[in-house]
């Protein structure tokens, strides 16, 4: 297995109208979502063998989501079904094409109830990369299950990838900062955005902040900068990587697509540690930027995720 993702798979309620706040949206359309699940699908679209570990309700939405992942080529043997909790939901609004508001309905959601004894240990032991986000770290039992899974995968030799993915309506900045900083020493690849960088380091400067985070243990820190591209930091140095200028329709999920492209580039050519050179990282992030840019051109997340052929076509077109 190339990439195993753990965490939430949800029903995202997308707004019927763009350019409105949550208070103003008049209707919503259900779509499959959840950051780790998005990464698993994006990786599969790019050619990786991916699997998803997580918990949904034993309800119509939960079985629908499992079917969507299965149809996208994601291995779902690690999914569990909870008869006592509903599948989580998230309502979204997009005041403009590069930003969105989100309101979660998880009280609790089934994804929060994943236990360590429910983990798919076989997949974790075979994974070349293991990816998770911070939502499963908010409370027990999913927090303990997530950390146990990361340790299992690391002991098996996998690249451990962590996307902070901070959600202000789910926990406070102080609590998130403490929990995330405790987790960073367990990971190899850390992905943050500009807001998360400032929460964790007190600095909005990608170079300064990422160097501070790299000192905590990861071998690679990546900062996504929205329409301005991205920034990487490795032991040998760091620098920004310019974005692709495209017509953005919906930026939701672009970070998840970026992460999938990044991980696949790192593990797709052998030992990922050998990729952590400044010259090579420019190529890796350029590819990841292209995956994110293509995702922004279509409304929704999973329908927008590009194939490897589409990414290569964009890279070749820009090169010409």
C-alpha positions as CSV (number, residue, x, y, z in Angstrom):
1,X,0.0,0.0,0.0
2,X,1.4,3.4,-1.0
3,X,-0.6,5.8,1.2
4,X,-2.9,5.1,4.2
5,X,-5.0,8.1,5.4
6,X,-6.7,8.2,8.8
7,X,-9.4,10.5,10.1
8,X,-12.7,12.0,9.1
9,X,-14.8,11.3,6.1
10,X,-17.9,13.5,6.1
11,X,-20.9,14.8,4.2
12,X,-19.9,18.3,3.1
13,X,-23.0,20.5,2.6
14,X,-21.9,22.8,-0.2
15,X,-23.7,26.1,-0.7
16,X,-26.1,26.6,-3.6
17,X,-24.8,30.2,-4.0
18,X,-21.3,31.5,-4.0
19,X,-20.5,34.9,-2.6
20,X,-22.6,34.5,0.5
21,X,-21.8,33.9,4.1
22,X,-23.3,30.9,6.1
23,X,-26.0,33.2,7.4
24,X,-27.0,34.1,3.8
25,X,-26.9,30.8,2.0
26,X,-30.4,29.6,1.1
27,X,-29.7,25.9,0.3
28,X,-27.0,23.3,0.5
29,X,-26.0,20.3,-1.6
30,X,-24.5,17.2,0.0
31,X,-21.1,16.1,-1.3
32,X,-18.5,13.6,0.1
33,X,-15.6,15.2,2.0
34,X,-13.3,15.2,4.9
35,X,-9.6,16.1,4.5
36,X,-7.9,12.7,5.0
37,X,-10.5,11.1,2.7
38,X,-9.9,13.7,0.1
39,X,-6.2,13.0,0.3
40,X,-6.8,9.3,-0.2
41,X,-9.0,9.9,-3.3
42,X,-6.5,12.5,-4.7
43,X,-3.7,10.1,-4.3
44,X,-5.6,7.3,-6.1
45,X,-6.4,9.7,-9.0
46,X,-2.7,10.4,-9.3
47,X,-1.9,6.7,-9.5
48,X,-1.1,5.7,-6.0
49,X,-2.6,2.7,-4.1
50,X,-4.4,4.3,-1.2
51,X,-6.4,3.2,1.8
52,X,-8.6,5.0,4.3
53,X,-9.1,4.2,8.0
54,X,-11.9,5.9,9.8
55,X,-15.4,5.6,11.3
56,X,-18.8,6.5,10.0
57,X,-22.3,6.0,11.2
58,X,-24.1,2.8,10.4
59,X,-26.5,5.0,8.4
60,X,-27.2,5.9,4.8
61,X,-24.6,8.6,4.6
62,X,-21.9,6.4,6.1
63,X,-22.5,3.6,3.6
64,X,-22.7,6.1,0.7
65,X,-19.3,7.6,1.7
66,X,-17.8,4.1,1.8
67,X,-19.2,3.4,-1.7
68,X,-17.8,6.7,-3.0
69,X,-14.3,5.9,-1.8
70,X,-14.5,2.3,-3.1
71,X,-15.6,3.6,-6.5
72,X,-12.6,6.0,-6.5
73,X,-10.2,3.0,-6.0
74,X,-9.6,3.6,-2.3
75,X,-9.2,0.5,-0.1
76,X,-11.9,0.8,2.6
77,X,-11.3,-2.3,4.6
78,X,-10.2,-0.1,7.5
79,X,-13.6,1.7,7.7
80,X,-15.8,1.0,10.7
81,X,-19.5,1.6,11.2
82,X,-20.9,3.0,14.4
83,X,-24.6,2.1,15.2
84,X,-24.7,4.7,18.0
85,X,-23.4,7.8,16.3
86,X,-24.2,9.6,13.1
87,X,-21.9,10.3,10.2
88,X,-20.4,13.7,10.6
89,X,-21.5,16.7,8.5
90,X,-20.0,20.1,7.7
91,X,-21.8,23.1,6.2
92,X,-19.8,25.3,4.0
93,X,-20.2,28.8,2.5
94,X,-17.9,30.5,0.1
95,X,-17.9,34.3,0.4
96,X,-15.3,34.4,-2.4
97,X,-13.5,31.8,-4.6
98,X,-10.4,31.7,-2.4
99,X,-12.0,31.4,1.1
100,X,-14.7,29.5,2.8
101,X,-16.6,29.3,6.1
102,X,-17.3,25.9,7.7
103,X,-19.6,24.8,10.5
104,X,-19.3,21.2,11.7
105,X,-22.1,19.0,13.1
106,X,-20.3,16.3,15.2
107,X,-22.0,15.9,18.6
108,X,-20.3,13.5,18.5
109,X,-19.8,12.4,15.0
110,X,-18.9,8.8,14.4
111,X,-15.4,9.7,13.2
112,X,-14.6,10.9,16.8
113,X,-15.3,7.5,18.2
114,X,-12.7,5.4,16.4
115,X,-10.8,3.3,18.9
116,X,-7.3,2.0,18.8
117,X,-8.5,-1.6,18.9
118,X,-10.4,-0.9,15.6
119,X,-7.3,0.1,13.6
120,X,-6.5,-1.8,10.4
121,X,-3.1,-2.9,11.5
122,X,-2.4,-4.8,8.3
123,X,-2.7,-1.7,6.2
124,X,-0.6,0.3,8.6
125,X,2.1,-2.3,8.6
126,X,2.3,-2.2,4.8
127,X,2.0,1.6,4.2
128,X,4.8,3.5,2.5
129,X,3.2,6.7,3.8
130,X,0.7,7.4,6.6
131,X,-1.2,10.7,6.6
132,X,-3.5,12.3,9.2
133,X,-4.9,15.6,10.3
134,X,-5.6,17.3,13.6
135,X,-9.4,16.8,13.7
136,X,-9.0,13.3,15.0
137,X,-6.7,14.6,17.8
138,X,-9.3,16.8,19.4
139,X,-10.7,14.2,21.8
140,X,-10.6,10.5,22.9
141,X,-10.9,7.9,21.7
142,X,-9.9,9.0,18.2
143,X,-6.9,10.9,19.5
144,X,-5.3,7.8,21.0
145,X,-6.2,5.7,17.9
146,X,-4.6,8.3,15.7
147,X,-1.3,8.5,17.6
148,X,-1.2,4.7,17.9
149,X,-1.6,4.4,14.2
150,X,1.1,6.9,13.5
151,X,3.5,4.9,15.8
152,X,2.6,1.6,14.1
153,X,3.2,3.1,10.6
154,X,6.5,4.7,11.7
155,X,7.8,1.5,13.2
156,X,7.0,-0.2,9.9
157,X,9.1,2.4,8.1
158,X,6.4,4.6,6.6
159,X,6.7,8.4,5.9
160,X,4.5,10.1,8.5
161,X,2.6,13.1,7.1
162,X,0.6,15.5,9.3
163,X,-1.7,18.3,8.0
164,X,-2.6,20.7,10.9
165,X,-5.9,21.7,9.3
166,X,-7.0,23.9,12.2
167,X,-10.7,24.5,12.5
168,X,-11.5,27.3,14.9
169,X,-15.1,26.2,15.6
170,X,-13.9,22.8,17.0
171,X,-11.3,23.9,19.5
172,X,-9.4,26.9,20.8
173,X,-6.2,28.2,19.4
174,X,-4.4,27.5,22.7
175,X,-5.6,23.9,22.9
176,X,-4.9,23.2,19.3
177,X,-1.4,24.7,19.6
178,X,-0.6,22.6,22.6
179,X,-1.9,19.4,21.0
180,X,-0.3,20.0,17.6
181,X,3.1,20.9,19.1
182,X,3.0,17.6,21.1
183,X,2.4,15.7,17.9
184,X,4.9,17.3,15.6
185,X,7.9,15.3,16.9
186,X,6.2,12.1,15.7
187,X,6.0,13.2,12.1
188,X,8.4,13.4,9.1
189,X,6.3,15.8,6.9
190,X,4.4,18.7,8.4
191,X,2.0,20.8,6.4
192,X,0.6,24.1,7.6
193,X,-1.0,27.2,6.1
194,X,-0.2,30.8,6.9
195,X,-2.7,31.0,9.8
196,X,-1.5,27.8,11.4
197,X,2.1,28.8,11.0
198,X,1.4,32.0,13.1
199,X,-0.6,30.0,15.7
200,X,2.3,27.6,16.2
201,X,5.3,29.9,16.0
202,X,4.0,33.5,16.4
203,X,5.5,34.3,13.1
204,X,3.8,34.8,9.7
205,X,7.1,34.6,7.9
206,X,7.3,31.2,6.1
207,X,11.1,31.0,6.3
208,X,11.4,31.8,9.9
209,X,8.4,29.9,11.1
210,X,9.1,26.7,9.1
211,X,12.7,26.7,10.4
212,X,11.3,26.8,13.9
213,X,8.9,23.9,13.2
214,X,11.6,21.9,11.5
215,X,13.7,22.1,14.7
216,X,10.9,20.1,16.5
217,X,11.6,16.9,14.6
218,X,10.1,16.8,11.0
219,X,12.5,16.5,8.1
220,X,10.2,18.5,5.8
221,X,7.9,21.5,6.6
222,X,5.6,22.9,3.9
223,X,3.6,26.1,4.1
224,X,0.7,26.5,1.7
225,X,0.1,30.1,0.7
226,X,-3.2,29.9,-1.2
227,X,-3.1,31.7,-4.5
228,X,0.6,32.7,-3.8
229,X,1.9,29.1,-4.1
230,X,3.8,27.3,-1.3
231,X,7.1,27.3,0.6
232,X,9.3,24.4,1.7
233,X,11.9,24.0,4.4
234,X,14.4,21.1,4.6
235,X,17.7,20.7,6.4
236,X,19.5,22.1,3.3
237,X,17.4,25.3,3.1
238,X,14.0,26.5,2.0
239,X,12.3,28.8,-0.6
240,X,9.0,29.7,-2.1
241,X,7.6,27.9,-5.1
242,X,5.5,30.0,-7.4
243,X,1.8,29.1,-8.1
244,X,0.0,28.3,-11.3
245,X,-2.3,31.1,-12.4
246,X,-5.6,29.6,-13.1
247,X,-9.3,30.7,-13.0
248,X,-10.2,29.7,-9.4
249,X,-13.9,28.6,-9.0
250,X,-13.6,26.9,-5.5
251,X,-10.5,26.6,-3.4
252,X,-12.1,24.0,-1.0
253,X,-9.9,20.9,-0.8
254,X,-6.9,22.4,-2.7
255,X,-4.7,21.8,0.3
256,X,-5.7,18.2,0.4
257,X,-5.0,17.8,-3.3
258,X,-1.6,19.5,-2.7
259,X,-0.7,17.1,0.1
260,X,-1.6,14.0,-2.0
261,X,0.6,15.3,-4.9
262,X,3.4,16.1,-2.4
263,X,3.4,12.7,-0.7
264,X,3.1,10.8,-4.0
265,X,6.1,12.7,-5.5
266,X,8.2,11.9,-2.4
267,X,7.5,8.1,-2.2
268,X,7.0,7.4,-5.9
269,X,10.7,7.5,-6.7
270,X,12.1,5.2,-4.0
271,X,13.4,6.4,-0.6
272,X,11.6,9.6,0.3
273,X,14.6,10.9,2.3
274,X,16.7,11.0,-0.8
275,X,14.2,13.5,-2.2
276,X,14.8,16.1,0.5
277,X,17.2,18.2,-1.5
278,X,16.5,21.8,-2.4
279,X,16.7,21.3,-6.1
280,X,14.4,18.2,-6.0
281,X,12.0,19.9,-3.6
282,X,11.4,22.6,-6.1
283,X,10.1,20.0,-8.6
284,X,8.1,18.2,-5.9
285,X,6.2,21.4,-4.8
286,X,5.8,22.5,-8.4
287,X,3.9,19.2,-9.0
288,X,1.9,19.6,-5.8
289,X,1.1,23.2,-6.7
290,X,-0.2,22.0,-10.1
291,X,-2.5,19.4,-8.4
292,X,-3.9,22.1,-6.1
293,X,-4.4,24.6,-8.9
294,X,-6.3,22.1,-11.1
295,X,-8.6,21.3,-8.1
296,X,-9.5,24.9,-7.7
297,X,-11.0,25.1,-11.2
298,X,-14.1,23.0,-10.4
299,X,-16.8,23.3,-7.7
300,X,-16.5,20.7,-5.0
301,X,-13.6,18.6,-3.9
302,X,-13.7,15.0,-5.1
303,X,-15.2,15.8,-8.6
304,X,-12.4,18.4,-9.0
305,X,-9.4,16.2,-8.1
306,X,-7.2,15.8,-11.2
307,X,-5.6,12.7,-12.7
308,X,-1.9,12.3,-13.2
309,X,-2.4,12.9,-17.0
310,X,-4.1,16.2,-16.3
311,X,-1.3,17.3,-14.0
312,X,1.4,16.4,-16.5
313,X,-0.5,18.2,-19.2
314,X,-0.6,21.4,-17.2
315,X,3.1,21.1,-16.3
316,X,4.0,20.6,-20.0
317,X,1.7,23.5,-21.2
318,X,3.3,25.9,-18.7
319,X,6.8,24.7,-19.6
320,X,6.1,25.4,-23.3
